Amino acid sequence: SPDDVLAMEAEGLTTSKEVKAYQDLVKGLEKSAGSESVTEADRRIAAMLAGRDNLSLAKTLSPLVGDTVAQKLFGVGVLGMALSTIIILMLINGFAFCELIDVPAEGTMHRIGSFIPAVGVFGPFVWGAAAPALALPTSVIGGAMLPIAYVSFFLLMNSKSALGDSKPKGVQALVWNVLMGVATLAASFASVWGLSSKGIAGYIGLAIVSIMLLLGVIGFAQKSQTSHS
């Protein structure tokens, strides 16, 4: 959307990073095509392409909670993602890596598998402009794939072979299944709704996620059958 940058320029906030980036793009167009050839549509596209930083991303929350709380909330959210989600995903990757090469999920191989995703930490250093913007695609991709995680937890929670005596029973099992069922449906709805709004690319992503989910369920069922036999 170009509206935020154009509004800041109209208010005279020419020192902001977004307006500077927008003005540089417009000057580049004027230099190459001539100032008379730069249309309003060109200016709007330039405003869309102007880089946004973490401060401008946090402003999207301002209508709900105000500027000050929006900045703090956005910062806590990104920090929380770093301290919880990334660590969890690294650990899961370690388990998946050990499963892939058919070794016990412990020791050196698990550590190697856990550290494979850590190469992503170099991304912002190689491409500094992407650092704050990475929060958006990370959130979209993570949200789209969230149903896979929820269905996996749902299956594991009801697996005697995986949990043994720790598997929920009776009323406890009913409560957990209802809660997990609601959460899984909500995550699935959010994933479908989010991807379907992205056009052709979204539908392709939805197909990929669905295939991954189906393969995961089939693999889990086969492994459970093997362990029972």
Residue pairs with C-beta under 8 A, 6 or more apart in sequence:
1 48
2 43
2 44
2 45
2 46
2 47
2 48
3 47
4 18
4 56
4 59
5 18
5 19
5 22
5 47
5 50
6 22
6 43
6 44
6 47
8 16
8 18
8 19
9 19
9 22
9 23
13 19
14 20
14 23
16 56
17 51
17 53
17 55
17 56
18 50
18 51
18 52
18 53
18 56
19 50
21 50
21 51
22 46
22 47
22 50
25 46
25 49
25 50
26 38
26 42
26 43
26 46
29 37
29 38
29 42
29 46
30 38
51 129
51 133
52 132
52 133
53 132
54 74
54 75
54 78
54 132
54 135
55 71
57 74
57 132
57 133
57 135
57 136
58 70
58 71
58 73
58 74
58 75
59 67
59 70
60 70
61 69
61 70
61 73
61 74
62 70
64 70
65 73
78 135
81 135
81 138
85 142
86 117
89 117
90 114
90 115
90 117
90 118
91 114
93 113
93 114
93 116
93 117
94 105
94 110
94 111
94 112
94 113
94 114
95 105
95 110
95 113
96 113
97 109
97 110
97 112
97 113
97 114
97 116
98 104
98 105
98 106
98 109
98 110
98 113
99 105
101 109
103 109
123 130
123 131
123 134
124 130
124 131
124 134
140 194
143 190
143 191
143 194
144 191
144 194
144 195
144 205
144 206
144 209
145 191
145 209
145 212
146 187
146 190
146 191
147 184
147 187
147 188
147 191
147 209
147 213
148 209
148 212
148 213
148 216
150 180
150 183
150 184
150 187
150 188
151 184
151 213
151 216
151 217
152 216
152 220
153 180
154 177
154 180
154 181
154 184
155 217
155 220
156 162
156 163
157 163
157 167
157 168
157 176
157 177
157 180
158 167
158 173
158 177
159 167
159 220
159 224
160 167
161 224
161 227
161 228
167 173
168 176
168 177
191 206
191 209
192 206
194 202
195 202
195 203
195 205
195 206
195 209
196 202
196 203
196 206
198 205
